[in-house]
Amino acid sequence: QVQLVESGGGLVQPGGSLRLSCAASGSIDSFNAMGWFRQAPGKQRELVAFSTTGGTTYYADSVKGRFAISRDNAKNTVYLQMNSLKAEDTAVYYCGARPTLWSRFEYWGQGTQVTVSS
């Protein structure tokens, strides 16, 4: 079973940038997709972005043009570059892995807190 460990969260001012990392204990290439989700207080977890082994990427409308997902298969690491951060981006960010095209994201990291505030 793969383990996912997120890092890179923190406190940043509005308009600032952060890069989150998700290190996997196994090959991320063995999963159909790797993704980033977030959960703000009192809200449901929502999909932010994902990247498939086939090269497809998806972004939630709220982050398009500001966030970018990338992967380094040699390092078994997935990144989320977040630019032009807004207060509404404040949440716990989770990395997830989807085994196949027909499955859900089944493996999760412990999350990393991102707080956007002046």
N, C-alpha and C positions, 0 to 999 in steps of 0.2 A: 504494500500500500504506500502510495507516494505521500510525502510530507511537504507542505508548502510553508515557507516562512517569509513574511512580508517585512520590509524595513523602509525607512526613508520618510516616514511621517513626521509631523511637527507643527509648530506654530509659524504662520507666515502672514504677512500683511496683504490686504486686497491688492490685486495686480501682480503679486509675486508668483514665483514658480517653485515647484517641488518635483523631484523624481522619485517615484516609488519603485522598489524592487521586490520581486517574488522569486526566491530561490527554491527550486524543487530538489527533492532527494533522489529523484530518478529522471529519466529522459522525458523532457516535455514533448519531444517528437512522437512519443507513444500515445499522446492524447490528441483527439480531433481538434480541440480548441482549448486555449488558455484565456482567462478573462479576468476583468476587474469589476467588482461590485462595490457598492457603498451603502451604508445605513446611517441615516441621521437620527437623532433622538426622536422617539415617537413616530417614526416612519418605517415603512417596510424596506427591506433590502432591495436595491435596484441595480440593474445592469448598467455599467458605465461604458465598457468596451470589451471586445474580444478579438482574438486573432486565431485563425485556423492554420493547420499545417499546409493547407492548399493556398495560403496567401490572402485569404479573405479577411477583411477587418470590418468591424461594426462599431459605431459610436452612438450613444444616446444623443438625441437632439440637443440636450442641455450642455453638452461638452464638445460638440463638433467645432472644429477650428481652434480649439484651445488645448485639448488633450491629445496625446499620441501614444498608442500602444506599440511596443516592439518586443522582439524576442531574440535571445542569443542562445541558439540550440547547443552550442559547444559548452556554454556555462550553465545550461539548464535553468536559465533565468529569464523572467518576463519583466518588462519595465512599463511604467506609466508616467510619461512626461506630462506634467500639468502646468500650463501657463495661464496667465491672466486670471488668476484665481479670484473667486468671489466668495462672499460670506456664505452663500448657499451651497458652496462646495464642502462646507464643514461636515464631516462624517467620519465614521470608521470605515476604512477601505479594506476590502478583502480580495484576496487572490483566489481564483477557482479553476478547476480543471474538469473538462468534459471528455469522458473516455471515447465516445463515438458520436457520430452525427445525430443519432436517434436517442441519445441519452441526455439527462440533465447534467448540470455541473454538480459533480458528486464529491469532489475533494476540495477542502477549504483550508486556508491558513487561519491564523489566530486574529488577524486584523492589525491595522496600524492607524492611529488617530491622526487626522488632518484637521487643523483648526485654522480658519482664515479670519483674522480679526486685526483691527488696528489698536 
